[in-house]
Amino acid sequence: MKKVTKMAVFLSIICLAAFTSTFTVFAASNNFTNASIPEVVADENSPNLELKHKIYIENFADGVVSVVNKQGKHTVIGKVYRPATLAKESSDGFWAAHYDKASDGTFSCVTAIGVNALHLKVGPRASYDVLNPTAWKPKQISVGINEDYIYAGGSYSNSMIYTSVPGGVNIFGGSTAPYVGNPVKYLNSSGTWESLDNYYNDDYSKAVPKRLLIEVYQPITTNGTLDYIEFENWAAGDTVAGITKINNGRVIAKYSNGTIKHIADIIQRVQGTGRFGGSEYAEVGRLRAAHPGVICFSTSPKIGFTNNANLRGGFQFVPANHAKYLNYNLSQDSFIGRDQWGIIAHIGADPSQLYDPNYIINGHITYDPVWEGVAPLFAEYLAPRHIPGSVSTSTYFVVSNDFGNTWNDCPSIQGITNADNSPVASWTNIRLYVKYPN
């Protein structure tokens, strides 16, 4: 008779507690007040959500990291080297953690997904009021890759769960990666899963719980699943491929039933690449990361850990209000007027307002309706997903120099490039094909 271990019995109990339903309808992940979301994506922000799998993490030394399928079967993908002990305050550099909440309406969720880390928001239970943006700071813990631990040199963060899972695979941009807005839960003393923000209840002196669970969902709209997002890479007044454009480029969403929707505008085109950390764990033409204030694309090959920043490469699209706040209010010299970033706003937005340093204009946030933390661009729908040897099941992007008449794979581009020397400067269109777990 096969020996049944205590761990196997416990995992079986976990499975029974974890899986109660497959389909549900949740609320939008956007966490704003005193601002609206674009009406054109109302459907995307109240989708049916299909449970795909769950990610189970034992937050103690030698604890398991496993993926749990819909039948409750655990597949162990790694172990925990070093647990997280305390939640920390998100840095101003990650201001975007203000912008989202969980798709089940709670305030504990995946707030960033990358090939090199997961960031989990644990509170507070508060909405982001654009008229009082400094009222509170997000609290978070992180889940780190094998390389974070191996190359830490003995200097560790008490707010990170260090795992043996390598960068760029499994939950870190592989076949089982979660999405921004996915709920995060802990196993309470009664043996049931409860939202992690309930555990903290705004008291962040508490130790991080021993057992955590991330619920990974696929959103399904009335038009079906998302097929691709296309970015027309120009703003009004830009000259691209020899043509001066009168109107902003569109951001287009195409769905499985054939529906094509114009959902947003480009108000600053991307024309170069930067040395974005983590791109060393992503392949050329893949996503590097996603959070409520960024979509990060990789243009550099996967080489693994490196201290040579010039081997990294990528570009980003960011929402307009986020770009303004970081640039003017937090004095971060990024985004606006920089070739490595494209900027997205609502349909009909005025690019010139990027250069008004005021976040609030005439009592309203500059670009209202907002795109920060809004699906399908900055919540719930996009995540790095690379399946080795299978482009067709990976999330990947292609580029065009002729307004979509022909498409090409992204070339390999490393280091900092700009409009004077970058292949990106000639791109008229960028199309991101979106794939989900089976």
C-alpha positions, 0 to 999 in steps of 0.5 A: 500500500502506498504510504500517505504522508501528512503533507498529502492529507493536508494538501487534500484538505486544502483542495476541498477548501479551495474549490467551490465554483468555476464561473462567477461574475465579479466587479471591476478591479479599478479602485478609483473614486471621483473618476470614471472608467471608459463606457466603451469597456464597461463589458470588460470590467464586469465579465464572467470569470472562469476559474483556471487554477490556483497558486498555493504558497506555504510561507515557511522555510521548505514550504511548497509552491504548487499549482492547483487545477480545477479538480483540486490536484496539486502540482508542486513547482518549487519550494520556499527558501525564505518566508516573508515575515512582514508586509511593507509599504509600497514605494512611490515608484510603485504608485500604481498599487493604489489603482487596483483592488481584487476582482471579488471586491476585496482589497487583497490582490495580485497587483503586479505580475512579471517574469521576475516577481509577483507583488501581492497587495494586502491593503488597506481597505481604501479606494484611491481618491484622485482629489486626495491621492496621498491619503494612504499608501498601499501595503504589499508582500512579494513572491521572488524568483530563484535568482533573487535568493541565489544572488542576494548576497545575504541581503534579503527583504523581510517582505518577500517570499523567496522561492526556488521557481526560476524567472520566466517560467511557471507562475513567473511569466510561464504557463500558470502566471496570474493576472492583475486583480486576481484575489489573494487569500489566506488559510484562517484558524477555522481552516477556510480561505479568507481575503488577506485584507481581512487578516490584516484589518489595517494592522500591518505589524502582524506576521505574514500568514503561513498559507496563501492562495491566489485564484487565477481567472480568465475573463469572458465578455459578451464578445467572448475572450480577448484575441489581441490588443493593437496599438496604432503607434502615433499621437495627433500631429505625429509623422509616421511612415511619411504621413502626418496624422491628424488624429490619435492612434487607436488602441483596438481590442479584438475578440473571439467572436470577431468583434473589434472595438476602439477602446482608447487612444495613443497620446504619445508614441513609443520610439525606443527601448530602455533597460527595464529590469527583469527583461533578462528573464523574458524572450524577445517579443514577449511581455515582461510585466503588467500592473495597474500602471504599465504594460511592459514589452521585452525586446531583449533575449532571455539570458537569465541573471545579469548585472549588465543592464545593457543586455536588457531591453524593452518598452512600455505603455502607461496610462496618462494620469499615472505618467503625469503624477509620477512625472510632476508630483513625484519628480520621477523623470520618466514617461512624458517626452521619453522615447521608451514609453507610449502613453494611453488615454481615453478616446479623444484625449488631448496630448498637450495636457500631458505638459500641464503639470496639474494632476487636477484641472478644474476639479477633475483628474486630467484624463477622465475617464481614467485608464489606470487599473482598468481592464482590459489594458491594466487589469485582469486580461494581460500577463506574461505567458511564454510557452517554450517552443510554442508561440501559438500558446504564448502571449506575444507581439508582432510589429508593422512598419506599414500600418498593418499591411505586413507584420514582422516578429520583434527584432532583438534590441538591447540597451537604451535606444531612441528615435534617432537610432531605434527600429521602434521609431519606424513601427506604425502598429504593435499587435499583442496576441493574448493567450490564457491557461488551458 
